[in-house]
Every structure is written in structure tokens, then in C-alpha cells.
């Protein structure tokens, strides 16, 4: 990961914000990368990059001050909240934008903070636990009867969609 972070430091040199469409990727830059460099001379530079890294909806609402999104979208959606966005402004920002869209209804579901079970290498290292977690999340999502499941993290959506397809009960997914 340090090799990738060093590449990001070169690629995103400067002071501009770095906007990522994935909550887990953003969290890696502002939380995981500093941990990987905690005993390295590059730590201040890594921390500075982390401070200007944002998940997309967090940036739109908390960085730019947007409170609404233009247009109309008629659907009932369930918003999956990825683990990596906990203790960030991402989910509140996402809900602000989604709830501002005419025709869009955000439905709540059971155990909304429950992990989907993907977690990067977690799903590879603990496939049985990962599968059970994904299936539990799907059970709660399906009970809400949404038209689609949305999230700020495509890896979670791929995991849930893969589990649903494996069961022969596909779900419609969409990045926010």
C-alpha cells in the first residue's frame, strides 16, 4: 500500500482537493495511509494528502456547501452505509443530497449499520463469514422492498449484487 500511496503523493501533488467516488478509497487515504506511514519520514506529506481527500458526496455537501441535487428520479431506494464511511460526514451528506431529489424516497431497513461482509481482503480471508454477513444484509434490504440499493462504495454493491445473483434473486444496484 505504501507504493500506491507514494504514487498518489506524486500524482496529486499540490493543494487541490482529491475527490474519490468511493468511501473506502477515501478512508484509505485519510485514515489507512497515515497508519501505513506512521514510522516513515513521508508521514507529514501523507497526512496532508489525507486532509484534502474527500469522498464525492462529502465534498459536494461539506466541501462545496450543496444542499440539493437538481433533477427528478422516481424510485424507492435503500442506502447501504459502508463501514469505511463511519465517523465521516459521508452518509449524512449523501442523505442530504438524496432526500433533496424530487420523486426519490430513501427507505430505512433493519440493522442499517451492519457491515455487508466485503471489507476488501476480509471476504477472501473469511469467505464463510463474509457470505453470511452479505446474506444477512440482503435479508434486511429486501424487507424494505426498495427499487434499488445505492451506496457510495462500489465494492459493497458488487458484493451484495454478487450474493443476490448467486441466490438467483438479483437486486438492482447503483452508485449514488
C-alpha positions as CSV (number, residue, x, y, z in Angstrom):
1,X,0.0,0.0,0.0
2,X,2.9,2.4,0.6
3,X,3.9,2.1,-3.0
4,X,0.4,3.1,-4.1
5,X,0.3,5.9,-1.6
6,X,3.7,7.3,-2.8
7,X,2.4,7.2,-6.4
8,X,-0.7,9.1,-5.2
9,X,1.5,11.7,-3.5
10,X,3.3,12.3,-6.8
11,X,0.1,12.2,-8.9
12,X,-1.9,14.5,-6.6
13,X,0.9,16.9,-5.6
14,X,-0.3,20.4,-4.8
15,X,-3.1,21.8,-2.7
16,X,-6.2,20.9,-4.7
17,X,-8.8,18.6,-3.1
18,X,-8.7,15.0,-4.2
19,X,-12.2,13.7,-4.8
20,X,-12.9,10.0,-4.8
21,X,-16.2,8.2,-5.8
22,X,-15.6,5.5,-3.1
23,X,-15.9,5.8,0.6
24,X,-13.4,3.0,1.2
25,X,-10.8,4.5,-1.1
26,X,-11.2,7.9,0.6
27,X,-10.9,6.3,4.0
28,X,-7.7,4.6,2.9
29,X,-6.1,8.0,2.1
30,X,-7.2,9.9,5.2
31,X,-7.0,7.0,7.7
32,X,-5.2,3.9,6.4
33,X,-2.3,5.7,4.6
34,X,-1.2,7.6,7.7
35,X,-1.2,4.3,9.6
36,X,1.0,2.7,6.9
37,X,3.5,5.6,7.2
38,X,3.4,6.2,11.0
39,X,7.1,5.3,11.3
40,X,8.2,6.8,7.9
41,X,9.7,10.2,7.1
42,X,6.9,10.7,4.5
43,X,4.2,10.8,7.2
44,X,3.5,14.6,7.2
45,X,3.1,14.6,3.4
46,X,0.8,11.6,3.6
47,X,-1.3,13.2,6.3
48,X,-1.5,16.4,4.3
49,X,-2.9,14.4,1.3
50,X,-5.3,12.7,3.6
51,X,-6.7,16.1,4.9
52,X,-7.5,17.2,1.3
53,X,-9.0,13.8,0.3
54,X,-12.8,13.6,0.2
55,X,-15.5,11.1,-0.8
56,X,-17.6,12.6,-3.5
57,X,-20.9,13.4,-1.7
58,X,-19.0,14.5,1.4
59,X,-17.1,17.0,-0.8
60,X,-20.3,18.2,-2.6
61,X,-22.2,18.9,0.7
62,X,-19.4,19.6,3.2
63,X,-16.7,21.0,0.9
64,X,-18.8,23.0,-1.6
65,X,-21.9,23.6,0.5
66,X,-24.5,22.0,-1.8
67,X,-27.8,21.1,-0.1
68,X,-29.7,19.8,-3.1
69,X,-29.3,18.0,-6.3
70,X,-31.1,19.1,-9.5
71,X,-33.5,16.9,-11.4
72,X,-36.0,14.2,-10.6
73,X,-35.7,10.5,-10.1
74,X,-38.7,8.4,-9.3
75,X,-37.6,5.4,-7.2
76,X,-37.6,4.0,-3.7
77,X,-34.0,3.3,-2.7
78,X,-32.2,1.7,0.2
79,X,-28.9,3.4,1.1
80,X,-26.2,0.9,2.2
81,X,-23.8,2.6,4.6
82,X,-20.3,1.3,4.1
83,X,-18.2,0.5,7.2
84,X,-15.4,2.7,5.9
85,X,-17.6,5.8,6.0
86,X,-18.3,5.6,9.7
87,X,-17.2,8.6,11.7
88,X,-17.1,10.7,8.5
89,X,-19.5,13.2,7.0
90,X,-20.3,11.0,4.0
91,X,-23.6,9.3,4.9
92,X,-25.2,12.5,6.3
93,X,-24.0,14.3,3.1
94,X,-25.3,11.5,0.9
95,X,-28.7,11.6,2.6
96,X,-28.9,15.3,2.3
97,X,-28.5,15.1,-1.5
98,X,-30.7,12.0,-2.0
99,X,-33.5,13.4,0.1
100,X,-33.5,16.6,-2.0
101,X,-34.3,14.8,-5.2
102,X,-38.0,15.1,-6.1
103,X,-39.5,11.6,-6.6
104,X,-36.8,9.8,-4.7
105,X,-37.7,8.0,-1.5
106,X,-35.0,6.8,0.8
107,X,-36.3,3.8,2.8
108,X,-34.8,2.6,6.0
109,X,-34.1,-1.1,6.7
110,X,-33.1,-3.2,9.7
111,X,-29.5,-3.2,11.0
112,X,-28.6,-0.2,8.8
113,X,-25.1,0.0,10.3
114,X,-24.4,-3.7,9.7
115,X,-21.4,-4.4,7.5
116,X,-22.1,-6.1,4.2
117,X,-19.1,-8.5,4.7
118,X,-16.9,-7.5,1.8
119,X,-14.2,-5.5,3.5
120,X,-11.5,-5.9,0.8
121,X,-9.4,-8.9,1.8
122,X,-11.8,-9.8,4.6
123,X,-14.0,-11.5,2.1
124,X,-11.1,-13.6,0.8
125,X,-9.7,-14.4,4.2
126,X,-13.0,-15.3,5.8
127,X,-15.3,-16.3,2.9
128,X,-17.9,-18.1,5.1
129,X,-18.3,-15.1,7.5
130,X,-18.3,-12.7,4.6
131,X,-21.1,-14.7,2.8
132,X,-23.2,-14.9,6.0
133,X,-22.8,-11.1,6.6
134,X,-23.8,-10.3,3.0
135,X,-26.8,-12.6,3.1
136,X,-28.0,-11.0,6.4
137,X,-27.6,-7.5,4.9
138,X,-29.6,-8.7,1.8
139,X,-32.4,-10.1,4.1
140,X,-32.8,-6.6,5.7
141,X,-32.5,-4.8,2.4
142,X,-35.2,-7.0,0.7
143,X,-37.6,-6.5,3.7
144,X,-37.7,-2.8,2.8
145,X,-38.7,-3.6,-0.8
146,X,-36.6,-0.9,-2.5
147,X,-36.5,-0.5,-6.3
148,X,-32.7,-0.4,-6.0
149,X,-29.9,-0.4,-3.5
150,X,-27.5,2.6,-3.6
151,X,-24.2,3.2,-1.9
152,X,-21.1,5.4,-2.0
153,X,-18.9,2.3,-2.2
154,X,-19.0,0.1,-5.3
155,X,-17.1,-2.8,-3.6
156,X,-20.0,-3.2,-1.2
157,X,-22.5,-3.0,-4.0
158,X,-20.6,-5.6,-6.1
159,X,-20.5,-8.0,-3.1
160,X,-24.2,-7.6,-2.4
161,X,-25.1,-7.9,-6.0
162,X,-22.9,-11.0,-6.4
163,X,-24.5,-12.6,-3.3
164,X,-28.0,-11.8,-4.6
165,X,-27.2,-13.2,-8.1
166,X,-25.8,-16.3,-6.5
167,X,-29.1,-16.8,-4.7
168,X,-30.9,-16.4,-8.0
169,X,-32.6,-13.3,-6.6
170,X,-30.8,-10.4,-8.3
171,X,-31.1,-6.8,-7.0
172,X,-30.7,-3.6,-8.8
173,X,-27.7,-1.5,-7.6
174,X,-26.5,2.0,-8.3
175,X,-23.7,4.2,-7.1
176,X,-25.2,7.3,-5.6
